[in-house]
Structure formats: C-alpha cells, structure tokens
Amino acid sequence: MHKLYEISFDAKPKAEALYFKPIGDVVVDNTCCRLQPGEAVDLLTYFNAFSLKKWCKYTGLKQLAVRGTVQGRVSVEAFGLNDAKNEIPLIKTEVSGDFDLNIPLQTQEMTLLGLKITGVDGISLLSGFAYYGEFPQWEQQNIGVAITTYKREEYVLKTIDMLQRFAKVNPWLSIVVVDNGNTLEEKEDYPLRLIHNANFGGSGGFSRGIIENMRNPLMDYVLLMDDDIELEITALERTGAFLSALKPEYRESFFSGAMLNIDEPVRQIERTAIWRGLRSAPHGVNDPLDKRASLLKGENIPFVKNTYGSWWYCAIPVQSIRKIGLPLPVFIKGDDLEYGIRNGQEVLSLNGIGVWHEPFYKKYSTVTVYYWIRNGLMLDIIHDVYGRFGIAALCFARFGRNLLRDKIHFRMSCEAIKDFGRGLDDLVQTPSDVKHAEIGHMGTDYSIVAMTVSTLAAIIKIFFGYTELRNSYKNFIRANLLTPDFWLRFLGVER
C-alpha cells in the first residue's frame, strides 16, 4: 500500500478544531497524543478526515488502511459520514503497539471517513498514525514548487525551511523561489533554487517559476504558492499522493488549495471560484471549517464553466502548460483566473488542502483597482464572456461607478479602460515594473472633463473595434505564450 498522508496532532494555535476534537482532558504534545482511559479524540476534522467520495471518484481507490503505533491500548472506531450527516459504522476494534487496520469500503454512499480513538487501559500514547491506500494505478508524480516573493522574508523563509525539510524525505518535491525584490541570497542547492527576477509582479514571477521548473524533463506538476502563507505540511503529502493516484482522465486538471483566514484560523476565505464576468463568485466564503456541515459542503462543489483555482496554492500539470502555454503578462490580479479558465478542465480540491493567508481586505490599495478592471476586461474578451455590447456596458459601469466615488478611483478606472483598449501587443512595449510605477504615481491633479472625454472616446473605440481587439488578445496568446521565448525576452533572462 502507498502512504497517503499522516494524521496530524501538531495543530496551529487557535486551530486545534481543524485537527482533532478532544473528549475529556486529552493531552497533545507536538505530534503525539496522550489518552487516559475513557478519553477520546474525534478525527473527522478538516485536516484529519479522509475525503472518501473524492478519492474513490478521482483515483479509483481499492483499499484503505490506517497504520500507527500505540503505546498502551486504545479502541479505534472508523465511521463514514454521508451528505445527510448520518454516521455509518465501519469497524471498531482495540489495538496496541504497531497496528495495521484495514477499513472496509462499503457500497453505500459515504462522503467523508473519520476516526475516533478512545483510551482503554492506563495511559496510551498515539504516534505515527497515517492513511494508506491501494489503487488501480500509481505513478509517483514529481512536483516542483514555485514561489514568487517580494520582500516578505518573515513568511517566505519559514516556508522555504519547511519545504526543504519535507523534500529531504520526499525526493519527488523540489523548490524554486523567484525573488522579485532581489533581497534574498541566490542559491543553487538542490532541492532548492533561489533566483533573482525583474519585478514584473506575480505573473512575471510565477511564469519564471514555471519555466525554471520545466527545465527538469522529469517534472510532472508545478505547484504555485504565495510567499505570505502559513502551510500545513500534511497538505503536501496529500497533494503528492492524490496526484500520483489520479485516473488518466484527470491528468490535465489543476489541483487547488483553499485559503484559510490567518486571523481566524478555523474560518475559510475561499475554496475555488467561478468568474462571472463582472466579478468572481468564490465557494466556501467564511465557512467555519470546524463544523461537519462545512466539510461536507466543501466535498460537493459542482464543476461549472469558468471555474478556477487561485495561486496561493495551485498544482498545475506540466502537460497542461505545454498545451495552453504560459500566463498573461498582466503584473498582478486576474492572471490565475484567466489561466485556470484557459485550461478548461475540472478544478480538483480536497478538504485538508489549504493554507492560511491574510484576508483580501488587508491587501487592498487603489492600484489594485486599475489591475482588476483592466485584467478583468481582458479575461472577459479573451474567453467570450461578453460580446461587443456587454464589454461596452461593463466599461460604462466601471466608469460611472468610480466617477461617483472619488478622483483617484475614477482615474484608476479610466486608465484601466483605456489601456485595455490598447491591447497586449502595445502594453508589453513598456516593462511591467515601469508601468506599475507609473500607476502607483498617478494622482488627483487632472481634469475630470478631459479624463471623461478621453475615456468615453476609448469606450466608443472598443465598441466599434471589438472584433479586432478580441482577436488581438487571442492572437497574443497563440503567438507569444505557447513557448517560454516571450517571457524570457520580456524578463530580460538569457536562455
């Protein structure tokens, strides 16, 4: 059997309920759990439950087992949970020492599988608990992490250290860190590469990370990660195992991790999301992940057109990259949306695959207004979300809303609309870092009348030149993004 992932007791502060729910005065010390007779831990939790329905659907799971070590004697109870929140008993037995417990997989529908461990005699110590599985096919996937960072040393150095320690015992993982701020020391010490890059935003950093990972001909997936996350290490185990057991028909799917609220660690910010044209519709907003109802909800997200996974944690198959090309050169905001939609495949996710991250409102700035409007319009025209009239109406809506807001938001929206109308062939003539600096220095010393006239003229041009503009965006992808050549030139990187 193949090891899938460990059952973790090493909980982040204020997030214990995502790992275990104690019954009695249970003592947990790092990776070990101590039980007195009658005390118990419920492990049907975000990080320690088993997503049975999804593992069966996407991998064809044939057998499932739990292995571990018990110093003392405990009762192990395995049970299923269906969508009606009914518990389905599977097996209950007492174990001691090293044990290997096969769990029967019944034919009745079960969404999640959980364990309840109860102390029996004296003091019992639990350690090394993990899930193991047998599959019709298993091909260990090589995964290259790609982190883009810009002056967030406090977070990223901690993540790098964790990834390096993990990679030492899991040689299928390697790490590329792309430093857009050029403040970290460059390194070439396998499994870690840390390289400097021009500050061309997230799209530039992640594109560079993808390219560098694909230099390895044995690479199967590129796992994009933000630089300001806190990571639960068993998410990596689960990712590696799930992707290695995938059925062939899902080998081009992106695998997306959820964003959890770093300020309220048991609360989810977003799972996956759907692009609606005007804005995103994220799944699982504000869900309390210490509740079974939220876990069941997360296991039953239907796939619909224009679903995507964001890049705080997203594993992308190399074969998909070769097929659809590299991300758009848009600096920040919307590059992950467009890329996921471009892939056009089901986006996979599991409970237990998530990272802690600051909520969106803490990262808001007026500069992001420019990028969201401009890049959202690009996404809409590339993927035919709106036609000629819809795009023009959306431009008018953004224009009018920010006119009533304040002068800086109005200017950002006007510049975004006008730049969208220029097309990418024109926009990339200016380096992304130069353009970003220009946007950042835009102020309120301008004529509202002149800005209004120039923006309305741009909208009229977009309306009548819709077909040509749409074709220019689509042609840009075909002509520039299917090989690394454009990005290497744009970033000033020698081959």
C-alpha positions in Angstrom: 0.0 0.0 0.0 1.0 3.6 -0.6 1.3 6.1 2.2 -1.2 8.9 1.6 -0.8 11.3 4.5 -0.2 11.4 8.2 -2.8 12.1 10.8 -1.5 15.3 12.4 -1.8 16.4 16.0 0.6 19.3 15.5 -2.1 22.0 15.4 -1.6 25.6 14.7 -2.6 27.8 17.7 -6.3 28.6 17.7 -6.9 25.9 15.0 -7.0 22.8 17.1 -10.5 22.0 16.0 -9.2 21.6 12.4 -7.0 18.7 13.6 -8.8 16.9 16.5 -11.8 17.4 18.8 -11.0 16.1 22.3 -13.4 14.2 24.6 -12.0 14.6 28.1 -8.7 16.1 29.2 -6.7 14.9 26.2 -3.1 16.0 26.1 -1.4 16.7 22.8 2.3 17.4 22.6 3.7 18.1 19.2 3.0 15.0 17.1 1.9 12.7 20.0 -1.5 12.4 21.6 -1.9 11.0 25.2 -5.2 9.4 26.3 -6.4 8.3 29.7 -9.0 5.5 29.9 -12.3 6.9 28.6 -10.7 9.9 27.0 -11.0 10.2 23.2 -10.2 12.2 20.1 -12.6 12.7 17.2 -10.5 12.9 14.0 -13.3 13.7 11.5 -11.8 17.1 11.0 -10.6 19.4 8.2 -7.0 18.1 8.2 -7.5 14.5 9.5 -10.7 13.2 7.9 -10.5 11.2 4.7 -12.3 12.5 1.6 -13.6 9.1 0.7 -16.0 10.0 -2.1 -13.4 12.1 -3.9 -10.6 9.6 -3.6 -12.9 6.9 -5.0 -14.1 9.1 -7.8 -10.8 10.6 -9.0 -8.4 7.8 -8.2 -10.5 4.6 -8.1 -9.3 3.8 -4.5 -9.5 0.0 -4.0 -8.3 -0.5 -0.4 -7.8 1.9 2.6 -5.9 1.3 5.8 -4.8 3.2 8.9 -1.4 2.4 10.4 0.2 3.7 13.5 1.8 3.0 16.9 0.0 2.8 20.2 1.9 2.7 23.5 -0.8 1.2 25.7 -4.2 0.1 24.3 -6.9 2.1 22.6 -10.2 1.5 20.7 -10.2 2.6 17.1 -13.5 3.3 15.5 -13.8 4.1 11.8 -17.1 5.6 10.5 -18.4 7.2 7.4 -20.4 10.4 7.1 -22.9 10.9 4.3 -24.3 14.1 2.9 -27.3 13.8 5.3 -24.8 14.0 8.2 -25.5 10.4 9.2 -22.7 8.4 10.7 -22.2 4.9 9.1 -20.2 2.5 11.4 -17.4 0.7 9.5 -15.2 -1.0 12.1 -14.4 -0.9 15.8 -11.5 -2.7 17.3 -8.9 -2.5 20.0 -5.2 -2.1 19.0 -1.8 -2.0 20.8 1.7 -1.5 19.6 2.3 -1.2 15.8 -1.0 -1.8 14.1 -2.3 -2.1 10.5 -6.1 -1.7 10.3 -7.9 -2.3 7.0 -11.1 -0.2 6.7 -14.0 -1.8 4.8 -15.2 0.3 2.0 -19.0 -0.3 1.9 -21.0 0.2 -1.3 -23.4 2.7 0.4 -22.6 6.4 -0.4 -20.2 8.0 2.1 -18.6 11.4 1.6 -16.1 11.5 4.4 -14.5 9.0 6.6 -13.4 9.7 10.2 -11.7 8.0 13.2 -12.5 8.1 16.9 -9.7 6.9 19.2 -10.6 6.1 22.8 -8.2 5.2 25.6 -8.7 1.7 27.1 -6.0 0.7 29.6 -3.7 3.1 31.5 -2.1 6.0 29.7 -2.0 5.4 25.9 0.3 7.4 23.5 -0.6 7.7 19.9 2.1 8.4 17.2 2.8 7.9 13.6 -0.9 7.5 12.5 -1.4 7.7 8.8 -3.7 6.7 5.9 -2.6 4.2 3.3 -4.3 3.2 0.1 -4.2 0.8 -2.9 -5.1 2.0 -6.3 -5.6 0.6 -9.9 -2.7 2.8 -11.0 0.0 4.7 -9.1 2.7 6.8 -10.7 4.7 8.9 -8.3 4.5 12.5 -9.6 7.4 14.9 -9.4 6.2 18.2 -8.1 8.2 21.5 -8.4 7.1 24.3 -6.0 7.3 27.8 -7.5 7.1 30.6 -5.0 7.1 34.3 -6.1 8.3 36.6 -3.4 8.8 40.3 -3.0 10.3 41.5 0.4 8.3 39.2 2.6 11.2 37.4 4.2 9.4 36.8 7.5 6.9 34.4 5.9 8.9 33.0 2.9 12.0 31.9 4.8 9.8 29.9 7.2 8.0 28.3 4.2 11.3 27.6 2.5 12.7 25.9 5.5 9.6 23.7 5.9 9.7 22.7 2.2 13.4 21.8 2.3 12.9 19.6 5.3 10.0 17.9 3.6 11.9 17.4 0.4 14.7 15.6 2.2 12.5 12.7 2.9 10.2 13.2 -0.2 12.6 13.4 -3.1 9.7 13.9 -5.6 9.5 17.5 -4.3 11.8 20.4 -5.4 11.6 24.1 -4.9 12.2 27.2 -7.0 11.8 30.6 -5.3 11.7 33.6 -7.6 12.7 36.7 -5.7 11.2 39.8 -7.5 12.7 42.0 -4.8 16.2 40.7 -5.1 16.7 40.9 -1.3 17.4 37.2 -0.7 20.7 35.5 -1.4 20.6 33.4 -4.7 21.1 29.7 -4.1 21.7 26.6 -6.2 21.4 23.8 -3.5 19.1 21.0 -4.6 16.3 20.7 -3.9 16.2 24.5 -3.6 16.9 27.1 -6.2 16.5 30.7 -5.3 16.8 33.1 -8.2 16.5 36.9 -8.7 14.0 38.2 -11.2 12.8 41.5 -12.5 9.8 42.8 -10.5 7.2 42.1 -13.1 4.6 41.2 -10.5 3.0 37.9 -9.7 2.5 37.0 -13.3 6.2 37.6 -14.1 7.4 35.7 -11.0 5.1 32.7 -11.4 5.8 32.5 -15.2 9.5 32.5 -14.4 9.0 29.8 -11.7 7.0 27.6 -14.2 9.7 28.0 -16.8 12.5 27.1 -14.4 10.7 24.1 -13.1 10.0 22.9 -16.7 13.8 22.8 -17.4 13.6 19.5 -15.5 12.4 17.0 -18.1 11.1 14.7 -15.3 8.8 17.3 -13.8 5.1 16.4 -13.7 3.4 19.3 -11.8 4.3 22.9 -10.9 2.9 23.9 -7.5 2.4 27.6 -7.3 2.5 29.1 -3.8 2.2 32.6 -2.4 5.1 34.0 -0.3 2.9 35.1 2.6 1.2 31.9 3.6 1.4 29.5 6.5 1.4 25.9 5.4 0.2 22.7 7.0 2.8 20.2 5.9 0.4 17.3 5.5 -1.2 19.2 2.7 1.9 18.5 0.6 1.7 14.7 1.5 -1.9 14.6 0.5 -1.2 16.6 -2.8 1.6 14.2 -3.8 -0.4 11.1 -3.1 -3.6 12.3 -4.7 -1.9 13.4 -7.9 0.1 10.1 -8.1 -3.1 8.1 -7.9 -5.2 10.2 -10.3 -7.1 8.4 -13.1 -5.8 9.3 -16.6 -8.9 11.4 -17.5 -8.0 13.9 -14.7 -4.3 14.3 -15.5 -4.9 17.8 -17.1 -6.8 19.2 -14.2 -5.5 21.9 -11.9 -5.4 21.0 -8.2 -6.4 23.9 -6.0 -5.9 24.6 -2.3 -8.2 26.7 -0.2 -7.4 29.9 1.5 -7.9 30.0 5.3 -8.1 33.1 7.4 -4.8 33.7 9.2 -6.6 35.9 11.7 -9.4 33.4 12.3 -7.6 30.1 11.6 -10.7 27.9 11.6 -12.5 30.0 9.0 -12.2 29.7 5.3 -11.9 32.6 2.9 -12.2 30.8 -0.4 -12.1 27.3 -1.8 -12.3 27.6 -5.6 -14.3 30.2 -7.5 -16.2 31.0 -10.7 -15.6 34.0 -12.9 -19.0 35.7 -13.6 -17.7 38.4 -15.9 -18.2 41.3 -13.6 -16.7 39.7 -10.5 -15.8 36.3 -9.0 -18.2 34.1 -7.1 -16.0 32.2 -4.6 -17.0 28.9 -3.0 -17.0 28.5 0.8 -16.7 32.1 1.8 -16.5 32.4 5.6 -17.2 28.8 6.2 -16.3 27.6 9.7 -14.2 24.5 9.0 -14.6 23.1 12.5 -18.2 22.2 11.5 -19.1 19.0 9.7 -21.6 20.8 7.6 -18.8 22.9 6.1 -16.6 19.8 5.4 -19.5 18.2 3.6 -20.2 21.4 1.6 -16.6 21.5 0.5 -16.7 18.0 -0.8 -19.8 18.7 -3.0 -18.8 21.7 -5.1 -20.0 21.2 -8.6 -17.8 22.0 -11.6 -19.1 24.6 -13.9 -17.6 26.6 -16.8 -15.1 29.3 -15.8 -14.1 27.7 -12.5 -10.5 28.4 -11.4 -8.2 27.9 -8.5 -6.1 30.7 -7.2 -2.3 30.7 -6.9 -1.8 30.8 -3.2 -1.7 27.0 -3.6 -2.4 25.5 -7.1 -0.7 22.4 -8.7 -0.7 22.7 -12.5 0.2 19.7 -14.7 3.2 20.2 -17.0 1.3 18.6 -19.8 -1.4 21.3 -19.5 1.3 24.0 -19.5 2.7 22.6 -22.7 -0.8 22.6 -24.2 -2.2 26.0 -23.1 1.1 28.0 -22.7 2.1 30.4 -20.0 0.2 33.1 -18.1 -0.6 36.6 -19.4 1.9 39.4 -18.7 -0.5 41.4 -16.5 1.6 42.0 -13.4 -1.0 41.2 -10.7 -4.7 40.3 -10.4 -6.6 38.0 -12.7 -3.7 36.1 -14.2 -4.7 33.0 -12.2 -8.3 33.4 -13.2 -7.5 33.7 -16.9 -5.1 30.8 -16.8 -7.5 28.4 -15.0 -10.3 29.2 -17.4 -8.0 28.8 -20.3 -7.2 25.3 -19.2 -10.9 24.4 -19.4 -10.7 21.3 -17.2 -12.4 20.4 -13.9 -10.6 22.0 -11.0 -9.9 19.5 -8.2 -9.8 20.2 -4.5 -9.9 18.3 -1.2 -10.6 19.1 2.4 -7.2 19.3 4.1 -5.5 21.1 1.2 -5.4 24.7 2.4 -3.1 27.5 3.5 -3.5 30.3 6.0 -3.4 33.7 4.4 -4.3 37.3 5.2 -7.9 38.2 4.2 -8.3 40.2 0.9 -9.3 43.4 2.6 -5.8 43.8 4.2 -4.2 43.9 0.7 -6.5 46.5 -0.8 -5.0 49.5 -2.5 -6.2 51.9 -5.1 -3.6 50.5 -7.5 -5.3 47.1 -7.5 -8.5 48.9 -8.8 -6.6 49.5 -12.1 -5.5 45.9 -12.4 -8.8 44.4 -11.5 -10.7 46.5 -14.1 -8.1 46.2 -16.9 -7.4 42.5 -16.4 -11.0 41.6 -15.8 -11.9 43.1 -19.2 -9.1 41.2 -20.8 -10.4 38.0 -19.3 -13.9 38.7 -20.5 -12.9 39.4 -24.1 -10.4 36.5 -24.4 -13.0 34.0 -23.2 -16.0 35.5 -24.8 -17.8 36.1 -21.5 -19.3 39.2 -23.0 -19.8 40.3 -26.6 -19.5 43.8 -28.0 -22.4 45.3 -26.1 -21.5 43.6 -22.9 -17.9 44.7 -22.9 -19.0 48.3 -23.7 -21.7 48.2 -20.9 -19.1 46.9 -18.5 -16.7 49.7 -19.3 -19.5 52.2 -18.8 -20.4 50.6 -15.5 -16.9 50.8 -14.1 -16.5 54.3 -15.4 -19.8 55.5 -13.8 -19.3 53.8 -10.5 -15.9 55.3 -9.9 -16.9 58.7 -11.2 -19.3 58.8 -8.2 -16.6 57.5 -5.8 -13.5 59.8 -5.7 -10.9 61.2 -8.1 -8.2 58.6 -7.6 -10.6 55.6 -8.1 -12.0 57.4 -11.1 -8.6 57.9 -12.6 -7.6 54.3 -12.0 -10.8 53.0 -13.7 -10.3 55.4 -16.7 -6.7 54.4 -17.2 -7.6 50.7 -16.9 -10.3 51.0 -19.6 -8.0 53.0 -22.0 -5.1 50.5 -21.5 -7.4 47.6 -22.1 -8.4 49.1 -25.4 -4.7 49.3 -26.4 -4.3 45.5 -26.4 -1.4 43.5 -25.0 0.9 43.9 -28.1 1.0 47.6 -27.2 1.1 47.3 -23.4 4.1 44.9 -23.3 6.2 47.6 -25.1 6.5 49.1 -21.6 8.3 46.9 -19.0 5.8 45.8 -16.3 7.8 47.4 -13.4 7.9 50.7 -15.2 4.1 50.6 -15.9 3.5 49.6 -12.3 5.5 52.6 -11.1 3.5 54.9 -13.4 0.2 53.6 -12.0 1.5 54.0 -8.4 2.3 57.7 -9.0 -1.0 58.6 -10.6 -2.6 61.3 -8.5 -5.7 63.5 -8.5 -4.2 66.5 -10.3 -6.1 66.1 -13.5 -9.2 67.5 -15.3 -12.3 65.4 -14.8 -13.7 66.7 -18.0 -10.7 65.8 -20.1 -10.5 62.4 -18.4 -14.2 61.8 -19.1 -13.9 62.7 -22.8 -10.8 60.6 -23.4 -12.3 57.6 -21.6 -15.6 57.8 -23.4 -13.7 58.0 -26.7 -11.8 54.9 -25.7 -15.1 53.0 -24.9 -16.5 54.0 -28.3 -13.4 52.7 -30.0 -13.6 49.5 -28.0 -17.2 49.1 -29.1 -16.6 49.5 -32.8 -13.3 47.8 -32.8 -14.5 44.9 -30.6 -13.7 42.1 -33.1 -10.2 43.3 -33.9 -9.4 43.9 -30.2 -10.7 40.4 -29.2 -8.7 38.8 -32.0 -5.6 40.7 -30.9 -5.8 39.3 -27.4 -6.4 35.7 -28.6 -3.6 36.0 -31.1 -1.2 37.3 -28.5 -1.6 34.1 -26.5 -1.1 31.9 -29.6 1.9 33.9 -30.9 3.7 34.6 -27.6 2.7 32.3 -24.7 3.0 28.8 -26.1 6.7 28.7 -25.6 9.0 30.4 -23.0 10.6 32.7 -25.6 8.4 35.8 -25.0 8.6 35.7 -21.2 12.4 35.2 -21.2 12.8 38.2 -23.5 10.2 40.3 -21.5 12.0 39.5 -18.2 15.4 40.0 -19.8 16.6 36.5 -19.0 19.1 34.7 -21.1 18.1 31.2 -22.2 
